[in-house]
């Protein structure tokens, strides 16, 4: 067992004492996020923001630090910018906080930057399993020669040993992370003294906004302002361009939410969020061909093609396949549309004008542990939806009567489910009224209760000293891994430069040889050369004739 440095052990003792004082004084929770708390947000930033707002409503003081500038505000919530290149810009906020919270991989990165464990009580948000996503992404990008799994295991071990309290969002995740805790020695006689782990794990699912989404439109009411027809300028993208700019694909999300190419009577089948390699938009396209046979007014609208920040989530191959197929069939801007990631505060207004929501995934291990924010948005706005079976949130949406479930890859069943939702006469107003009492316990202000209970009496885990003692070794190992990765990347870059230089040299030589051949061919076409060739040929023929006569 690696012992904690004396300074760190002293810091933990000071922390335990200060926590006793904190219970009777001002408390401040620090949330560290790697994403933008801005106009457009994805799952991790949405969760950080909504949890902070909900805690603020309950009177907690919350500070979010992010690498991006933000202009959002909420009662008792402060947003501050930090710089990854300057670890002190993070350390000063940790020092000022009563407790620290973040997604596991983010906290592992912070620990690696600081070179030591965080001494404050630490809440690790494990509401999804990023390691599975990254392994799948590594496969889909054909980088099989480098398996990053050991790095992910190192990160996971780091934040699971750092954790004083874990947040999970589904029952499947609860079991998954129990296994992770056991593998890292966190389920022991100290943490299981009461025969349960309620003091170590809290269920905090994705929530639904406390406020209502807005007024729905009535059936057959004109929902949208018709705008100009799509032009070659905003639809004309190169066929070979798999990394399409979604802002060029004809969707506008402001000014009464006009969408180029839609008429007021069209029915919107809406895909919320982006297109990832474990989602299944191609089966949806197959199903829509059947839907269009009887409902030509049904228009398929994708909320986004790629993540709005490709430094965080790279372009996915299935998105390129989808857009290529849509263009080949001539559907782009006519039956199929792509958005540029709806602004977070405007999504409710748009969803209230959609007719059916869809969320489809392949049959993968990712789906078992994933949570889909888009499903909560469909529930929030009472939008009837069709979802892939296999994840807990989809099962819940079906249980409360909002969703129809289909098996992954079943296009005929998907088409029938979409048609059934389009033809259902139930109004949105009725649906929302029916759902309101059912979803009360899923509002953000309700789901944060386990977290609120912890931060009101923050404490280090019973085995915090022992758990943190092994983090130093993991940090050292991670440092060595990072050094090896940098060396490998440098060698790879050098090899790429050498290969590029070789190909350029080969190209230059071929160009020069072709030029010499061209010059030589041109030289042979000159009149005196042709005359010389003719004289030579004549002399050769006479020689052969004379030699033949002598024989």
Secondary structure, 3 states (H helix, E strand, C coil): CCCCCHHHHHHHHHHHHHHHHHCCCCCEEEEECCCCCCCCCCHHHHHHHHHHHHHHHCCCEEEEEECCCCCCCECCEEEEECCCCCCHHHHHHHHHCCEEEEEHHHHHHHHHHHCCCCCCEEEEECCCCHHHHHHHHHHHCCCCCCCCHHHHHHHHHHHHHHCCEEEECCHHHHHHHHHHHHHCCCCCCCCCCCCCCCCCEEECCCCECCCCCCCCCCCCCCCCCCCCCCCHHHHCCCCCCCCCCHHHCEECCCCCCCECCCCCCCEEEEECCCCCCCECHHHHHHHHHHHHHHCCCEEEEECECCCCCCCCCCCCHHHHHHHHHHHHCCCECCCEEECECCCHHHHHHHHCCCCEEEECECCCHHHHHCCCHHHHHHHHCCCCEEEECCCHHHHHHHHCCCEEEECCCCHHHHHHHHHHHHHCCCCHHHHHHHHHCCCHHHEHHHHCHHHHHHHHCCCCCCCHHHHHHCHHHHHHHHHHHHHHHHHHHHHHHHHHHHHHHHHHHHHHHHHHHHHHHHHHHHHHCCHHHHHHHHHHHHHHHHHHHHHHHHC
